[in-house]
């Protein structure tokens, strides 16, 4: 929808993806052509332009997006698992207790703090 004061040529230059679309003006002059192209796809003069834009804008449709998403998510899980293994190798065998933990408090004759509840 070209609601500004740009000419059709200027609008198409500023918004290059509209080269594959019917551009409607505020007076709705293009609505009839738009509806005609939807109803009668054989007369759709912009079908080739849309097909040309499909790949760079929407990426390939094979394999389906659900499959590509699943593969990407599994790949991220593998990266996270590898990161956890690397981090586990870097950490000492046991993480030292915090100051004020019950075993340290008893040894120093201090009052122990209640441990935080597990989440």
N, CA, C and O of each residue as an XYZ file, in Angstrom:
476
protein
N       0.845     -1.173      0.000
C       0.000      0.000      0.000
C       0.888      1.232      0.000
O       1.655      1.455      0.936
N       0.786      1.993     -1.004
C       1.543      3.232     -1.133
C       0.688      4.365     -0.591
O      -0.077      4.978     -1.335
N       0.812      4.645      0.693
C      -0.015      5.679      1.311
C       0.669      7.041      1.339
O       0.074      8.037      1.752
N       1.914      7.073      0.899
C       2.649      8.337      0.896
C       2.450      9.084     -0.400
O       1.521      8.821     -1.163
N       3.345     10.021     -0.629
C       3.239     10.851     -1.823
C       4.241     10.436     -2.886
O       4.544     11.211     -3.793
N       4.765      9.201     -2.779
C       5.706      8.709     -3.770
C       4.962      8.251     -5.016
O       3.856      7.715     -4.941
N       5.595      8.476     -6.162
C       5.019      7.929     -7.394
C       5.192      6.414     -7.347
O       5.941      5.903     -6.515
N       4.504      5.689     -8.234
C       4.643      4.231     -8.277
C       6.099      3.843     -8.515
O       6.599      2.905     -7.894
N       6.784      4.559     -9.411
C       8.183      4.252     -9.716
C       9.072      4.481     -8.488
O       9.920      3.648     -8.170
N       8.876      5.606     -7.802
C       9.662      5.895     -6.589
C       9.380      4.860     -5.506
O      10.297      4.395     -4.829
N       8.111      4.502     -5.346
C       7.729      3.530     -4.328
C       8.400      2.186     -4.588
O       8.911      1.549     -3.667
N       8.394      1.767     -5.837
C       9.028      0.493     -6.197
C      10.548      0.563     -6.027
O      11.178     -0.451     -5.725
N      11.139      1.730     -6.213
C      12.582      1.879     -6.017
C      12.929      1.831     -4.531
O      13.922      1.211     -4.150
N      12.129      2.473     -3.696
C      12.371      2.499     -2.250
C      12.101      1.128     -1.623
O      12.814      0.708     -0.712
N      11.082      0.441     -2.109
C      10.684     -0.867     -1.581
C      10.796     -1.910     -2.699
O       9.802     -2.224     -3.353
N      12.001     -2.448     -2.920
C      12.216     -3.323     -4.077
C      11.388     -4.605     -4.082
O      11.156     -5.167     -5.152
N      10.940     -5.081     -2.939
C      10.158     -6.322     -2.946
C       8.775     -6.134     -3.566
O       8.130     -7.118     -3.928
N       8.311     -4.901     -3.694
C       6.989     -4.699     -4.299
C       7.008     -4.884     -5.806
O       5.969     -4.796     -6.459
N       8.191     -5.141     -6.362
C       8.216     -5.401     -7.805
C       7.428     -6.662     -8.140
O       7.093     -6.903     -9.300
N       7.134     -7.470     -7.113
C       6.374     -8.699     -7.309
C       4.953     -8.569     -6.769
O       4.292     -9.576     -6.517
N       4.482     -7.345     -6.590
C       3.164     -7.161     -5.990
C       2.401     -6.046     -6.687
O       2.983     -5.150     -7.297
N       1.099     -6.128     -6.579
C       0.257     -5.015     -7.006
C       0.349     -3.973     -5.907
O       0.113     -4.281     -4.738
N       0.683     -2.768     -6.260
C       0.794     -1.697     -5.278
C      -0.512     -0.927     -5.277
O      -0.956     -0.412     -6.304
N      -1.114     -0.862     -4.107
C      -2.382     -0.143     -3.978
C      -2.114      1.284     -3.524
O      -1.268      1.529     -2.664
N      -2.837      2.209     -4.109
C      -2.739      3.617     -3.754
C      -3.886      3.961     -2.805
O      -4.827      3.179     -2.667
N      -3.821      5.110     -2.158
C      -4.905      5.488     -1.240
C      -6.286      5.522     -1.891
O      -7.291      5.326     -1.209
N      -6.350      5.767     -3.193
C      -7.660      5.797     -3.849
C      -8.149      4.398     -4.226
O      -9.230      4.255     -4.798
N      -7.356      3.354     -3.907
C      -7.714      1.944     -4.147
C      -7.901      1.625     -5.624
O      -8.640      0.705     -5.975
N      -7.242      2.370     -6.476
C      -7.404      2.165     -7.914
C      -6.914      0.790     -8.365
O      -7.409      0.278     -9.369
N      -5.965      0.176     -7.666
C      -5.429     -1.106     -8.091
C      -6.163     -2.317     -7.555
O      -5.771     -3.444     -7.858
N      -7.207     -2.133     -6.774
C      -7.910     -3.260     -6.172
C      -8.508     -4.185     -7.231
O      -8.432     -5.406     -7.092
N      -9.086     -3.637     -8.263
C      -9.695     -4.468     -9.309
C      -8.641     -5.349     -9.978
O      -8.885     -6.533    -10.208
N      -7.480     -4.789    -10.290
C      -6.404     -5.582    -10.914
C      -5.897     -6.648     -9.948
O      -5.606     -7.772    -10.356
N      -5.793     -6.300     -8.685
C      -5.344     -7.267     -7.680
C      -6.320     -8.436     -7.584
O      -5.902     -9.594     -7.615
N      -7.598     -8.150     -7.470
C      -8.597     -9.210     -7.377
C      -8.641    -10.050     -8.644
O      -8.837    -11.264     -8.580
N      -8.462     -9.417     -9.784
C      -8.456    -10.154    -11.043
C      -7.263    -11.112    -11.105
O      -7.402    -12.237    -11.584
N      -6.102    -10.682    -10.629
C      -4.930    -11.564    -10.655
C      -5.082    -12.729     -9.683
O      -4.532    -13.806     -9.914
N      -5.822    -12.521     -8.604
C      -6.062    -13.601     -7.649
C      -7.071    -14.596     -8.224
O      -6.900    -15.808     -8.098
N      -8.095    -14.084     -8.838
C      -9.142    -14.950     -9.396
C      -8.688    -15.708    -10.633
O      -9.101    -16.848    -10.846
N      -7.854    -15.100    -11.440
C      -7.429    -15.684    -12.714
C      -5.907    -15.683    -12.764
O      -5.293    -14.767    -13.311
N      -5.312    -16.714    -12.190
C      -3.851    -16.750    -12.076
C      -3.150    -16.790    -13.431
O      -1.975    -16.435    -13.521
N      -3.843    -17.215    -14.482
C      -3.217    -17.253    -15.807
C      -2.859    -15.844    -16.282
O      -1.897    -15.666    -17.029
N      -3.623    -14.856    -15.856
C      -3.356    -13.476    -16.253
C      -2.484    -12.723    -15.273
O      -2.344    -11.504    -15.382
N      -1.896    -13.423    -14.320
C      -1.066    -12.785    -13.303
C       0.290    -12.433    -13.899
O       1.147    -13.302    -14.062
N       0.479    -11.186    -14.216
C       1.729    -10.733    -14.820
C       2.895    -10.650    -13.854
O       4.029    -10.427    -14.278
N       2.642    -10.824    -12.569
C       3.718    -10.710    -11.576
C       4.150    -12.060    -11.016
O       4.991    -12.109    -10.118
N       3.598    -13.147    -11.522
C       3.940    -14.484    -11.004
C       5.433    -14.765    -11.150
O       6.053    -15.298    -10.230
N       6.009    -14.420    -12.278
C       7.440    -14.671    -12.491
C       8.282    -13.853    -11.531
O       9.289    -14.348    -11.025
N       7.896    -12.619    -11.269
C       8.638    -11.763    -10.328
C       8.567    -12.339     -8.917
O       9.555    -12.298     -8.183
N       7.403    -12.878     -8.527
C       7.283    -13.495     -7.197
C       8.144    -14.748     -7.096
O       8.790    -14.981     -6.075
N       8.153    -15.546     -8.147
C       8.982    -16.759     -8.146
C      10.455    -16.381     -8.027
O      11.221    -17.076     -7.359
N      10.852    -15.298     -8.662
C      12.237    -14.837     -8.598
C      12.602    -14.372     -7.184
O      13.731    -14.579     -6.738
N      11.668    -13.755     -6.489
C      11.920    -13.269     -5.126
C      11.805    -14.363     -4.074
O      12.339    -14.217     -2.975
N      11.126    -15.441     -4.386
C      10.844    -16.471     -3.391
C      12.117    -17.040     -2.773
O      12.211    -17.145     -1.550
N      13.078    -17.401     -3.578
C      14.284    -18.044     -3.049
C      15.083    -17.114     -2.143
O      15.399    -17.507     -1.020
N      15.425    -15.903     -2.571
C      16.213    -15.065     -1.661
C      15.450    -14.622     -0.411
O      16.064    -14.403      0.634
N      14.139    -14.486     -0.496
C      13.380    -14.006      0.659
C      12.929    -15.125      1.588
O      12.977    -14.974      2.808
N      12.495    -16.235      1.027
C      11.893    -17.291      1.834
C      12.765    -18.532      1.957
O      12.423    -19.461      2.690
N      13.869    -18.555      1.258
C      14.783    -19.707      1.261
C      14.125    -20.896      0.582
O      12.936    -20.853      0.269
N      14.881    -21.946      0.355
C      14.280    -23.106     -0.319
C      13.193    -23.755      0.530
O      13.247    -23.716      1.759
N      12.218    -24.345     -0.130
C      11.135    -24.990      0.609
C      11.374    -26.489      0.753
O      10.529    -27.196      1.301
N      12.507    -26.981      0.271
C      12.828    -28.403      0.416
C      14.195    -28.517      1.071
O      15.141    -27.910      0.569
N      14.352    -29.236      2.126
C      13.306    -29.930      2.858
C      12.377    -28.926      3.544
O      12.704    -27.743      3.643
N      11.231    -29.392      4.012
C      10.267    -28.478      4.636
C      10.870    -27.728      5.821
O      11.829    -28.188      6.441
N      10.301    -26.585      6.119
C      10.828    -25.733      7.192
C      10.861    -26.467      8.529
O      11.773    -26.249      9.327
N       9.893    -27.323      8.785
C       9.882    -28.061     10.056
C      11.121    -28.955     10.163
O      11.718    -29.070     11.234
N      11.496    -29.576      9.063
C      12.686    -30.436      9.055
C      13.944    -29.599      9.258
O      14.818    -29.974     10.039
N      14.042    -28.461      8.556
C      15.219    -27.589      8.706
C      15.311    -27.055     10.126
O      16.405    -26.987     10.686
N      14.170    -26.670     10.726
C      14.177    -26.169     12.102
C      14.646    -27.260     13.052
O      15.477    -27.012     13.926
N      14.114    -28.473     12.884
C      14.485    -29.591     13.752
C      15.983    -29.862     13.657
O      16.640    -30.064     14.678
N      16.529    -29.868     12.441
C      17.963    -30.105     12.259
C      18.779    -29.000     12.936
O      19.804    -29.279     13.558
N      18.333    -27.758     12.817
C      19.044    -26.641     13.451
C      18.996    -26.763     14.974
O      19.998    -26.522     15.647
N      17.834    -27.136     15.521
C      17.708    -27.287     16.980
C      18.589    -28.423     17.481
O      19.248    -28.285     18.512
N      18.608    -29.552     16.763
C      19.466    -30.664     17.169
C      20.943    -30.273     17.092
O      21.739    -30.676     17.940
N      21.303    -29.496     16.087
C      22.678    -29.008     15.975
C      23.058    -28.135     17.153
O      24.166    -28.246     17.676
N      22.139    -27.258     17.582
C      22.402    -26.424     18.755
C      22.535    -27.266     20.016
O      23.357    -26.960     20.880
N      21.738    -28.319     20.131
C      21.854    -29.215     21.289
C      23.225    -29.878     21.318
O      23.824    -30.016     22.384
N      23.721    -30.285     20.168
C      25.052    -30.895     20.112
C      26.120    -29.911     20.556
O      27.024    -30.270     21.310
N      26.021    -28.674     20.094
C      26.983    -27.647     20.490
C      26.919    -27.429     22.001
O      27.956    -27.312     22.653
N      25.704    -27.373     22.563
C      25.549    -27.168     24.009
C      26.125    -28.348     24.789
O      26.775    -28.157     25.817
N      25.888    -29.565     24.302
C      26.445    -30.747     24.976
C      27.968    -30.713     24.957
O      28.607    -31.003     25.969
N      28.552    -30.361     23.818
C      30.012    -30.264     23.724
C      30.542    -29.197     24.682
O      31.585    -29.380     25.309
N      29.825    -28.094     24.789
C      30.235    -27.018     25.707
C      30.197    -27.506     27.155
O      31.113    -27.229     27.929
N      29.140    -28.230     27.518
C      29.050    -28.750     28.887
C      30.204    -29.699     29.196
O      30.753    -29.671     30.297
N      30.573    -30.536     28.233
C      31.686    -31.470     28.440
C      32.980    -30.690     28.640
O      33.761    -31.000     29.539
N      33.210    -29.676     27.801
C      34.429    -28.865     27.956
C      34.459    -28.181     29.311
O      35.499    -28.146     29.969
N      33.327    -27.637     29.732
C      33.275    -26.938     31.023
C      33.489    -27.918     32.169
O      34.142    -27.573     33.153
N      32.957    -29.125     32.065
C      33.131    -30.123     33.122
C      34.604    -30.494     33.266
O      35.071    -30.748     34.377
N      35.332    -30.527     32.169
C      36.762    -30.840     32.228
C      37.552    -29.729     32.897
O      38.586    -29.994     33.511
N      37.088    -28.499     32.793
C      37.808    -27.359     33.360
C      37.566    -27.203     34.853
O      38.412    -26.659     35.562
N      36.419    -27.675     35.340
C      36.079    -27.484     36.750
C      36.816    -28.495     37.615
O      37.093    -29.609     37.170
N      37.132    -28.116     38.839
C      37.731    -29.090     39.760
C      36.715    -30.190     40.066
O      35.517    -30.002     39.852
N      37.185    -31.336     40.565
C      36.278    -32.460     40.812
C      35.096    -32.104     41.695
O      33.996    -32.609     41.469
N      35.281    -31.261     42.682
C      34.167    -30.853     43.539
C      34.207    -29.359     43.721
O      35.280    -28.778     43.881
N      33.077    -28.744     43.698
C      33.033    -27.304     43.919
C      33.064    -27.082     45.423
O      32.261    -27.677     46.140
N      33.972    -26.239     45.926
C      34.050    -26.022     47.372
C      32.747    -25.458     47.927
O      32.030    -24.723     47.248
N      32.460    -25.816     49.164
C      31.242    -25.330     49.817
C      31.363    -23.840     50.079
O      32.466    -23.311     50.215
N      30.234    -23.173     50.148
C      30.233    -21.752     50.447
C      30.596    -21.542     51.910
O      30.400    -22.425     52.746
N      31.132    -20.352     52.208
C      31.392    -20.034     53.611
C      30.053    -19.995     54.338
O      29.050    -19.513     53.812
N      30.068    -20.501     55.529
C      28.833    -20.516     56.295
C      28.017    -21.771     56.053
O      26.910    -21.894     56.576
N      28.544    -22.711     55.267
C      27.845    -23.973     55.056
C      27.842    -24.739     56.372
O      28.740    -24.524     57.186
N      26.884    -25.617     56.618
C      26.731    -26.271     57.924
C      28.007    -26.939     58.431
O      28.322    -26.790     59.612
N      28.757    -27.667     57.600
C      29.935    -28.362     58.117
C      31.018    -27.388     58.566
O      31.725    -27.667     59.534
N      31.163    -26.252     57.887
C      32.153    -25.269     58.295
C      31.689    -24.533     59.542
O      32.496    -24.237     60.423
N      30.398    -24.236     59.626
C      29.874    -23.497     60.769
C      30.032    -24.320     62.046
O      30.412    -23.775     63.082
N      29.746    -25.626     61.989
C      29.882    -26.474     63.170
C      31.332    -26.514     63.630
O      31.596    -26.455     64.831
N      32.268    -26.611     62.707
C      33.686    -26.695     63.063
C      34.155    -25.403     63.708
O      35.037    -25.434     64.567
N      33.590    -24.268     63.318
C      34.012    -22.978     63.870
C      33.169    -22.584     65.073
O      33.390    -21.525     65.661
N      32.204    -23.424     65.451
C      31.351    -23.121     66.594
C      30.330    -22.041     66.290
O      29.838    -21.378     67.203
N      30.005    -21.857     65.014
C      29.040    -20.827     64.627
C      27.697    -21.474     64.320
O      27.591    -22.690     64.162
N      26.690    -20.638     64.242
C      25.361    -21.127     63.893
C      25.297    -21.352     62.380
O      25.706    -20.492     61.599
N      24.790    -22.494     61.982
C      24.700    -22.833     60.560
C      23.524    -22.116     59.905
O      22.486    -21.903     60.531
N      23.700    -21.748     58.636
C      22.615    -21.151     57.865
C      21.784    -22.271     57.264
O      22.313    -23.324     56.907
N      20.482    -22.041     57.153
C      19.610    -23.037     56.532
C      19.900    -23.070     55.043
O      20.005    -22.020     54.408
N      20.033    -24.271     54.475
C      20.253    -24.326     53.021
C      19.019    -23.837     52.277
O      17.893    -23.967     52.756
N      19.250    -23.280     51.111
C      18.148    -22.798     50.279
C      17.385    -23.998     49.732
O      17.990    -25.020     49.408
N      16.061    -23.887     49.626
C      15.278    -25.012     49.080
C      15.632    -25.260     47.618
O      15.983    -24.337     46.883
N      15.535    -26.516     47.216
C      15.807    -26.884     45.824
C      14.686    -26.345     44.957
O      13.524    -26.346     45.362
N      15.033    -25.885     43.765
C      14.010    -25.358     42.844
C      13.500    -26.450     41.953
O      12.636    -26.206     41.110
